[in-house]
């Protein structure tokens, strides 16, 4: 998963067919920490990978 906010970019996991997540840093942080409700985020990549990411148990 690649995360992008403005000019900053971070790769959380490398691999084929990555999903890019873009949006405000605060919203990305909440998403990565497990908030299921997504606001102001965009996802780019293969549909099945996006669905898998959105269904994954994230957070601590």
PDB file of N, CA, C and O in Angstrom:
ATOM      1  N   UNK A   1       0.850  -1.164   0.000  1.00  0.00           N
ATOM      2  CA  UNK A   1       0.000   0.000   0.000  1.00  0.00           C
ATOM      3  C   UNK A   1       0.894   1.224   0.000  1.00  0.00           C
ATOM      4  O   UNK A   1       1.846   1.318   0.775  1.00  0.00           O
ATOM      5  N   UNK A   2       0.582   2.141  -0.860  1.00  0.00           N
ATOM      6  CA  UNK A   2       1.286   3.412  -0.924  1.00  0.00           C
ATOM      7  C   UNK A   2       0.361   4.487  -0.385  1.00  0.00           C
ATOM      8  O   UNK A   2      -0.804   4.563  -0.774  1.00  0.00           O
ATOM      9  N   UNK A   3       0.872   5.306   0.496  1.00  0.00           N
ATOM     10  CA  UNK A   3       0.083   6.392   1.067  1.00  0.00           C
ATOM     11  C   UNK A   3       0.647   7.704   0.575  1.00  0.00           C
ATOM     12  O   UNK A   3       1.859   7.914   0.598  1.00  0.00           O
ATOM     13  N   UNK A   4      -0.230   8.589   0.129  1.00  0.00           N
ATOM     14  CA  UNK A   4       0.192   9.881  -0.390  1.00  0.00           C
ATOM     15  C   UNK A   4      -0.648  10.990   0.216  1.00  0.00           C
ATOM     16  O   UNK A   4      -1.876  10.911   0.242  1.00  0.00           O
ATOM     17  N   UNK A   5       0.019  12.017   0.701  1.00  0.00           N
ATOM     18  CA  UNK A   5      -0.664  13.194   1.223  1.00  0.00           C
ATOM     19  C   UNK A   5       0.138  14.406   0.778  1.00  0.00           C
ATOM     20  O   UNK A   5       1.211  14.684   1.312  1.00  0.00           O
ATOM     21  N   UNK A   6      -0.389  15.122  -0.198  1.00  0.00           N
ATOM     22  CA  UNK A   6       0.369  16.247  -0.738  1.00  0.00           C
ATOM     23  C   UNK A   6       1.622  15.744  -1.408  1.00  0.00           C
ATOM     24  O   UNK A   6       1.553  14.909  -2.310  1.00  0.00           O
ATOM     25  N   UNK A   7       2.766  16.240  -0.981  1.00  0.00           N
ATOM     26  CA  UNK A   7       4.026  15.820  -1.595  1.00  0.00           C
ATOM     27  C   UNK A   7       4.691  14.684  -0.833  1.00  0.00           C
ATOM     28  O   UNK A   7       5.764  14.230  -1.229  1.00  0.00           O
ATOM     29  N   UNK A   8       4.089  14.218   0.240  1.00  0.00           N
ATOM     30  CA  UNK A   8       4.672  13.129   1.020  1.00  0.00           C
ATOM     31  C   UNK A   8       4.114  11.793   0.548  1.00  0.00           C
ATOM     32  O   UNK A   8       2.950  11.682   0.165  1.00  0.00           O
ATOM     33  N   UNK A   9       4.974  10.788   0.587  1.00  0.00           N
ATOM     34  CA  UNK A   9       4.563   9.462   0.138  1.00  0.00           C
ATOM     35  C   UNK A   9       5.272   8.408   0.978  1.00  0.00           C
ATOM     36  O   UNK A   9       6.460   8.539   1.272  1.00  0.00           O
ATOM     37  N   UNK A  10       4.543   7.361   1.365  1.00  0.00           N
ATOM     38  CA  UNK A  10       5.118   6.266   2.141  1.00  0.00           C
ATOM     39  C   UNK A  10       4.622   4.949   1.581  1.00  0.00           C
ATOM     40  O   UNK A  10       3.460   4.832   1.194  1.00  0.00           O
ATOM     41  N   UNK A  11       5.492   3.963   1.535  1.00  0.00           N
ATOM     42  CA  UNK A  11       5.117   2.626   1.091  1.00  0.00           C
ATOM     43  C   UNK A  11       5.079   1.734   2.320  1.00  0.00           C
ATOM     44  O   UNK A  11       6.088   1.551   3.000  1.00  0.00           O
ATOM     45  N   UNK A  12       3.900   1.179   2.598  1.00  0.00           N
ATOM     46  CA  UNK A  12       3.752   0.326   3.770  1.00  0.00           C
ATOM     47  C   UNK A  12       4.041  -1.133   3.474  1.00  0.00           C
ATOM     48  O   UNK A  12       4.498  -1.878   4.341  1.00  0.00           O
ATOM     49  N   UNK A  13       3.772  -1.532   2.240  1.00  0.00           N
ATOM     50  CA  UNK A  13       4.041  -2.914   1.861  1.00  0.00           C
ATOM     51  C   UNK A  13       4.263  -2.960   0.359  1.00  0.00           C
ATOM     52  O   UNK A  13       3.415  -2.515  -0.415  1.00  0.00           O
ATOM     53  N   UNK A  14       5.380  -3.488  -0.043  1.00  0.00           N
ATOM     54  CA  UNK A  14       5.696  -3.596  -1.460  1.00  0.00           C
ATOM     55  C   UNK A  14       5.094  -4.871  -2.033  1.00  0.00           C
ATOM     56  O   UNK A  14       4.858  -5.839  -1.311  1.00  0.00           O
ATOM     57  N   UNK A  15       4.853  -4.860  -3.321  1.00  0.00           N
ATOM     58  CA  UNK A  15       4.347  -6.052  -3.970  1.00  0.00           C
ATOM     59  C   UNK A  15       3.723  -5.703  -5.303  1.00  0.00           C
ATOM     60  O   UNK A  15       3.691  -4.543  -5.713  1.00  0.00           O
ATOM     61  N   UNK A  16       3.231  -6.721  -5.965  1.00  0.00           N
ATOM     62  CA  UNK A  16       2.577  -6.510  -7.254  1.00  0.00           C
ATOM     63  C   UNK A  16       1.188  -5.937  -7.034  1.00  0.00           C
ATOM     64  O   UNK A  16       0.551  -6.201  -6.015  1.00  0.00           O
ATOM     65  N   UNK A  17       0.729  -5.162  -7.982  1.00  0.00           N
ATOM     66  CA  UNK A  17      -0.610  -4.573  -7.951  1.00  0.00           C
ATOM     67  C   UNK A  17      -0.895  -3.833  -6.645  1.00  0.00           C
ATOM     68  O   UNK A  17      -1.851  -4.171  -5.946  1.00  0.00           O
ATOM     69  N   UNK A  18      -0.082  -2.827  -6.302  1.00  0.00           N
ATOM     70  CA  UNK A  18      -0.303  -2.109  -5.046  1.00  0.00           C
ATOM     71  C   UNK A  18      -1.562  -1.254  -5.089  1.00  0.00           C
ATOM     72  O   UNK A  18      -2.077  -0.937  -6.161  1.00  0.00           O
ATOM     73  N   UNK A  19      -2.041  -0.891  -3.931  1.00  0.00           N
ATOM     74  CA  UNK A  19      -3.153   0.052  -3.796  1.00  0.00           C
ATOM     75  C   UNK A  19      -2.567   1.355  -3.264  1.00  0.00           C
ATOM     76  O   UNK A  19      -1.847   1.356  -2.265  1.00  0.00           O
ATOM     77  N   UNK A  20      -2.872   2.444  -3.922  1.00  0.00           N
ATOM     78  CA  UNK A  20      -2.436   3.761  -3.461  1.00  0.00           C
ATOM     79  C   UNK A  20      -3.603   4.413  -2.727  1.00  0.00           C
ATOM     80  O   UNK A  20      -4.732   4.428  -3.217  1.00  0.00           O
ATOM     81  N   UNK A  21      -3.314   4.949  -1.548  1.00  0.00           N
ATOM     82  CA  UNK A  21      -4.319   5.648  -0.750  1.00  0.00           C
ATOM     83  C   UNK A  21      -3.864   7.099  -0.642  1.00  0.00           C
ATOM     84  O   UNK A  21      -2.733   7.372  -0.239  1.00  0.00           O
ATOM     85  N   UNK A  22      -4.740   8.021  -1.001  1.00  0.00           N
ATOM     86  CA  UNK A  22      -4.394   9.439  -0.953  1.00  0.00           C
ATOM     87  C   UNK A  22      -5.447  10.203  -0.180  1.00  0.00           C
ATOM     88  O   UNK A  22      -6.634   9.883  -0.238  1.00  0.00           O
ATOM     89  N   UNK A  23      -4.999  11.219   0.548  1.00  0.00           N
ATOM     90  CA  UNK A  23      -5.918  12.056   1.299  1.00  0.00           C
ATOM     91  C   UNK A  23      -5.197  12.798   2.398  1.00  0.00           C
ATOM     92  O   UNK A  23      -3.972  12.736   2.502  1.00  0.00           O
ATOM     93  N   UNK A  24      -5.961  13.507   3.225  1.00  0.00           N
ATOM     94  CA  UNK A  24      -5.356  14.242   4.340  1.00  0.00           C
ATOM     95  C   UNK A  24      -4.676  13.289   5.328  1.00  0.00           C
ATOM     96  O   UNK A  24      -5.154  12.181   5.571  1.00  0.00           O
ATOM     97  N   UNK A  25      -3.564  13.738   5.884  1.00  0.00           N
ATOM     98  CA  UNK A  25      -2.777  12.901   6.792  1.00  0.00           C
ATOM     99  C   UNK A  25      -3.634  12.379   7.945  1.00  0.00           C
ATOM    100  O   UNK A  25      -3.544  11.200   8.288  1.00  0.00           O
ATOM    101  N   UNK A  26      -4.443  13.216   8.536  1.00  0.00           N
ATOM    102  CA  UNK A  26      -5.279  12.787   9.659  1.00  0.00           C
ATOM    103  C   UNK A  26      -6.235  11.674   9.283  1.00  0.00           C
ATOM    104  O   UNK A  26      -6.435  10.737  10.056  1.00  0.00           O
ATOM    105  N   UNK A  27      -6.827  11.766   8.103  1.00  0.00           N
ATOM    106  CA  UNK A  27      -7.763  10.728   7.648  1.00  0.00           C
ATOM    107  C   UNK A  27      -7.030   9.421   7.346  1.00  0.00           C
ATOM    108  O   UNK A  27      -7.528   8.341   7.665  1.00  0.00           O
ATOM    109  N   UNK A  28      -5.856   9.515   6.737  1.00  0.00           N
ATOM    110  CA  UNK A  28      -5.058   8.309   6.475  1.00  0.00           C
ATOM    111  C   UNK A  28      -4.669   7.652   7.794  1.00  0.00           C
ATOM    112  O   UNK A  28      -4.741   6.430   7.927  1.00  0.00           O
ATOM    113  N   UNK A  29      -4.261   8.453   8.760  1.00  0.00           N
ATOM    114  CA  UNK A  29      -3.876   7.917  10.069  1.00  0.00           C
ATOM    115  C   UNK A  29      -5.038   7.175  10.716  1.00  0.00           C
ATOM    116  O   UNK A  29      -4.866   6.066  11.223  1.00  0.00           O
ATOM    117  N   UNK A  30      -6.215   7.780  10.700  1.00  0.00           N
ATOM    118  CA  UNK A  30      -7.383   7.115  11.281  1.00  0.00           C
ATOM    119  C   UNK A  30      -7.711   5.821  10.547  1.00  0.00           C
ATOM    120  O   UNK A  30      -8.080   4.831  11.179  1.00  0.00           O
ATOM    121  N   UNK A  31      -7.581   5.815   9.227  1.00  0.00           N
ATOM    122  CA  UNK A  31      -7.839   4.605   8.441  1.00  0.00           C
ATOM    123  C   UNK A  31      -6.853   3.500   8.820  1.00  0.00           C
ATOM    124  O   UNK A  31      -7.254   2.362   9.063  1.00  0.00           O
ATOM    125  N   UNK A  32      -5.564   3.838   8.871  1.00  0.00           N
ATOM    126  CA  UNK A  32      -4.527   2.847   9.181  1.00  0.00           C
ATOM    127  C   UNK A  32      -4.692   2.304  10.603  1.00  0.00           C
ATOM    128  O   UNK A  32      -4.344   1.155  10.872  1.00  0.00           O
ATOM    129  N   UNK A  33      -5.217   3.122  11.505  1.00  0.00           N
ATOM    130  CA  UNK A  33      -5.432   2.672  12.879  1.00  0.00           C
ATOM    131  C   UNK A  33      -6.765   1.977  13.071  1.00  0.00           C
ATOM    132  O   UNK A  33      -7.151   1.669  14.199  1.00  0.00           O
ATOM    133  N   UNK A  34      -7.480   1.725  11.963  1.00  0.00           N
ATOM    134  CA  UNK A  34      -8.639   0.857  12.043  1.00  0.00           C
ATOM    135  C   UNK A  34     -10.002   1.497  11.922  1.00  0.00           C
ATOM    136  O   UNK A  34     -11.008   0.798  12.037  1.00  0.00           O
ATOM    137  N   UNK A  35     -10.080   2.800  11.695  1.00  0.00           N
ATOM    138  CA  UNK A  35     -11.407   3.387  11.532  1.00  0.00           C
ATOM    139  C   UNK A  35     -11.984   2.937  10.203  1.00  0.00           C
ATOM    140  O   UNK A  35     -11.387   3.179   9.154  1.00  0.00           O
ATOM    141  N   UNK A  36     -13.121   2.294  10.233  1.00  0.00           N
ATOM    142  CA  UNK A  36     -13.727   1.760   9.018  1.00  0.00           C
ATOM    143  C   UNK A  36     -14.396   2.798   8.145  1.00  0.00           C
ATOM    144  O   UNK A  36     -14.464   2.639   6.926  1.00  0.00           O
ATOM    145  N   UNK A  37     -14.891   3.861   8.758  1.00  0.00           N
ATOM    146  CA  UNK A  37     -15.567   4.896   7.991  1.00  0.00           C
ATOM    147  C   UNK A  37     -14.508   5.766   7.325  1.00  0.00           C
ATOM    148  O   UNK A  37     -13.652   6.339   8.000  1.00  0.00           O
ATOM    149  N   UNK A  38     -14.569   5.862   6.012  1.00  0.00           N
ATOM    150  CA  UNK A  38     -13.547   6.580   5.254  1.00  0.00           C
ATOM    151  C   UNK A  38     -14.111   7.906   4.760  1.00  0.00           C
ATOM    152  O   UNK A  38     -15.193   7.960   4.176  1.00  0.00           O
ATOM    153  N   UNK A  39     -13.356   8.975   5.007  1.00  0.00           N
ATOM    154  CA  UNK A  39     -13.733  10.302   4.526  1.00  0.00           C
ATOM    155  C   UNK A  39     -12.537  10.917   3.826  1.00  0.00           C
ATOM    156  O   UNK A  39     -11.409  10.825   4.312  1.00  0.00           O
ATOM    157  N   UNK A  40     -12.778  11.531   2.710  1.00  0.00           N
ATOM    158  CA  UNK A  40     -11.764  12.290   1.975  1.00  0.00           C
ATOM    159  C   UNK A  40     -10.556  11.456   1.544  1.00  0.00           C
ATOM    160  O   UNK A  40      -9.488  12.014   1.293  1.00  0.00           O
ATOM    161  N   UNK A  41     -10.703  10.148   1.455  1.00  0.00           N
ATOM    162  CA  UNK A  41      -9.615   9.296   0.985  1.00  0.00           C
ATOM    163  C   UNK A  41      -9.971   8.761  -0.391  1.00  0.00           C
ATOM    164  O   UNK A  41     -11.135   8.486  -0.684  1.00  0.00           O
ATOM    165  N   UNK A  42      -8.959   8.617  -1.228  1.00  0.00           N
ATOM    166  CA  UNK A  42      -9.170   7.973  -2.523  1.00  0.00           C
ATOM    167  C   UNK A  42      -8.253   6.761  -2.598  1.00  0.00           C
ATOM    168  O   UNK A  42      -7.135   6.769  -2.083  1.00  0.00           O
ATOM    169  N   UNK A  43      -8.751   5.729  -3.248  1.00  0.00           N
ATOM    170  CA  UNK A  43      -8.020   4.478  -3.406  1.00  0.00           C
ATOM    171  C   UNK A  43      -7.821   4.243  -4.897  1.00  0.00           C
ATOM    172  O   UNK A  43      -8.754   4.394  -5.686  1.00  0.00           O
ATOM    173  N   UNK A  44      -6.605   3.875  -5.279  1.00  0.00           N
ATOM    174  CA  UNK A  44      -6.306   3.617  -6.682  1.00  0.00           C
ATOM    175  C   UNK A  44      -5.563   2.292  -6.774  1.00  0.00           C
ATOM    176  O   UNK A  44      -4.559   2.083  -6.093  1.00  0.00           O
ATOM    177  N   UNK A  45      -6.059   1.407  -7.616  1.00  0.00           N
ATOM    178  CA  UNK A  45      -5.435   0.107  -7.799  1.00  0.00           C
ATOM    179  C   UNK A  45      -6.490  -0.876  -8.264  1.00  0.00           C
ATOM    180  O   UNK A  45      -7.629  -0.494  -8.531  1.00  0.00           O
ATOM    181  N   UNK A  46      -6.111  -2.145  -8.361  1.00  0.00           N
ATOM    182  CA  UNK A  46      -7.072  -3.171  -8.775  1.00  0.00           C
ATOM    183  C   UNK A  46      -8.237  -3.262  -7.790  1.00  0.00           C
ATOM    184  O   UNK A  46      -8.033  -3.234  -6.576  1.00  0.00           O
ATOM    185  N   UNK A  47      -9.448  -3.371  -8.312  1.00  0.00           N
ATOM    186  CA  UNK A  47     -10.655  -3.379  -7.482  1.00  0.00           C
ATOM    187  C   UNK A  47     -10.609  -4.443  -6.389  1.00  0.00           C
ATOM    188  O   UNK A  47     -11.018  -4.180  -5.258  1.00  0.00           O
ATOM    189  N   UNK A  48     -10.115  -5.645  -6.710  1.00  0.00           N
ATOM    190  CA  UNK A  48     -10.087  -6.706  -5.708  1.00  0.00           C
ATOM    191  C   UNK A  48      -9.088  -6.398  -4.595  1.00  0.00           C
ATOM    192  O   UNK A  48      -9.300  -6.790  -3.447  1.00  0.00           O
ATOM    193  N   UNK A  49      -8.009  -5.703  -4.924  1.00  0.00           N
ATOM    194  CA  UNK A  49      -7.025  -5.319  -3.901  1.00  0.00           C
ATOM    195  C   UNK A  49      -7.575  -4.212  -3.004  1.00  0.00           C
ATOM    196  O   UNK A  49      -7.347  -4.215  -1.795  1.00  0.00           O
ATOM    197  N   UNK A  50      -8.298  -3.270  -3.599  1.00  0.00           N
ATOM    198  CA  UNK A  50      -8.924  -2.204  -2.811  1.00  0.00           C
ATOM    199  C   UNK A  50      -9.938  -2.808  -1.854  1.00  0.00           C
ATOM    200  O   UNK A  50      -9.979  -2.443  -0.679  1.00  0.00           O
ATOM    201  N   UNK A  51     -10.751  -3.726  -2.346  1.00  0.00           N
ATOM    202  CA  UNK A  51     -11.756  -4.380  -1.494  1.00  0.00           C
ATOM    203  C   UNK A  51     -11.075  -5.137  -0.350  1.00  0.00           C
ATOM    204  O   UNK A  51     -11.546  -5.094   0.786  1.00  0.00           O
ATOM    205  N   UNK A  52      -9.981  -5.823  -0.642  1.00  0.00           N
ATOM    206  CA  UNK A  52      -9.266  -6.572   0.393  1.00  0.00           C
ATOM    207  C   UNK A  52      -8.685  -5.621   1.440  1.00  0.00           C
ATOM    208  O   UNK A  52      -8.746  -5.909   2.635  1.00  0.00           O
ATOM    209  N   UNK A  53      -8.124  -4.498   1.004  1.00  0.00           N
ATOM    210  CA  UNK A  53      -7.573  -3.524   1.946  1.00  0.00           C
ATOM    211  C   UNK A  53      -8.671  -2.947   2.831  1.00  0.00           C
ATOM    212  O   UNK A  53      -8.494  -2.829   4.044  1.00  0.00           O
ATOM    213  N   UNK A  54      -9.780  -2.596   2.243  1.00  0.00           N
ATOM    214  CA  UNK A  54     -10.874  -1.992   3.017  1.00  0.00           C
ATOM    215  C   UNK A  54     -11.506  -2.996   3.984  1.00  0.00           C
ATOM    216  O   UNK A  54     -12.073  -2.598   5.002  1.00  0.00           O
ATOM    217  N   UNK A  55     -11.413  -4.290   3.676  1.00  0.00           N
ATOM    218  CA  UNK A  55     -11.972  -5.327   4.547  1.00  0.00           C
ATOM    219  C   UNK A  55     -10.964  -5.825   5.591  1.00  0.00           C
ATOM    220  O   UNK A  55     -11.338  -6.526   6.532  1.00  0.00           O
ATOM    221  N   UNK A  56      -9.694  -5.465   5.424  1.00  0.00           N
ATOM    222  CA  UNK A  56      -8.644  -5.951   6.331  1.00  0.00           C
ATOM    223  C   UNK A  56      -8.812  -5.383   7.730  1.00  0.00           C
ATOM    224  O   UNK A  56      -9.305  -4.269   7.907  1.00  0.00           O
ATOM    225  N   UNK A  57      -8.395  -6.164   8.723  1.00  0.00           N
ATOM    226  CA  UNK A  57      -8.390  -5.689  10.101  1.00  0.00           C
ATOM    227  C   UNK A  57      -7.117  -4.880  10.286  1.00  0.00           C
ATOM    228  O   UNK A  57      -6.018  -5.432  10.340  1.00  0.00           O
ATOM    229  N   UNK A  58      -7.274  -3.581  10.381  1.00  0.00           N
ATOM    230  CA  UNK A  58      -6.144  -2.686  10.571  1.00  0.00           C
ATOM    231  C   UNK A  58      -6.145  -2.189  12.011  1.00  0.00           C
ATOM    232  O   UNK A  58      -7.137  -2.348  12.724  1.00  0.00           O
ATOM    233  N   UNK A  59      -5.063  -1.602  12.431  1.00  0.00           N
ATOM    234  CA  UNK A  59      -4.995  -1.030  13.771  1.00  0.00           C
ATOM    235  C   UNK A  59      -4.212  -1.908  14.724  1.00  0.00           C
ATOM    236  O   UNK A  59      -3.563  -2.877  14.329  1.00  0.00           O
ATOM    237  N   UNK A  60      -4.290  -1.549  15.962  1.00  0.00           N
ATOM    238  CA  UNK A  60      -3.548  -2.251  17.002  1.00  0.00           C
ATOM    239  C   UNK A  60      -4.494  -2.885  17.983  1.00  0.00           C
ATOM    240  O   UNK A  60      -4.055  -3.526  18.939  1.00  0.00           O
TER     241      UNK A  60
END
